[in-house]
């Protein structure tokens, strides 16, 4: 019987650890979303369009009235250098 209780104890410890890791994953996913949102805000501010212009641009792009040229839109080279 002691062996069974030992296994049950190990299961409870493992479940607790799983719960902690799941919380950590959720927290990290939230941090990623926040950083992505900040990056989007920085990019929008860099364009220097007012709200009306930005809204019109996004609507035109969404409707297919305008298209962007092929290329890499991953961001500034300065930001890329900072990340490395």
N, C-alpha and C positions, 0 to 999 in steps of 0.2 A: 504494500500500500504506500509506503514511503516513496517509491519510485513514481507512482501515479501522481502524487502530490507535487513531487519535484517537476514533473512534466507540466502540470497545470500552472505551477508557479512560473516556469519558463515561458509558457504561452502568454500569461498575463504580462510579463515583462516585454515580450515581443510585441504584443498588441499596443502597449503603452508607447513603445519606441516607434511603431508604425504611425500612431496618432501624432507624435511629435514631428516625424518626418513629413507627414501629409500637411501639417500646419506650416512647416518650413517651406514646402513647395508652393503652397498658396501665397505665402508672404513674398516669396521670390517672384512669382508670376505677377503679383500686384506691383512690385517694384519695377518689373520690366514694362508693364503697361504705363506706369507713371513716367518712366524715362522716355518711352516712345511718344507719349503725349507731349512732353516737354520739347522733344526734338521737332515734332510737328509745329508747335507754337513758334519755336525759333526760326524754322524755315519760312513760315508764313510771315513773320515779322521782317525777315530779311528781304522779302519781295517788295515791301513798302507800298502795298496797295491799301486803299481804304476799304471799309467793309463792303460798300457797294460794288467796287471794282472786283474784289475777291469773289464775292457772291456771283457776279455775272460771269467771271472766268470759270468758276467751278461748275455753274449750270451749263455753260457752253461746252465744257469738256465732257460733262456727264451725258449730254444729249448727242455728242458726236459732232457738234458744229466745228470744233477744233480738235486737232490731235497733236500730240507731242512728238518731236523727232525721236528716232531710235537712239538709245544711249544709256549710260549709267547715271541714274539719279540717286546715288547712295549718299550724296552730301558733299560738302566742301572738302577740298584736299587738306585744308588746315585741320579740320576735325578728325580726318582720317589719320593724319600724322600724330595728333595728340593721343589717339587711342592706341597707337602702336607703341 
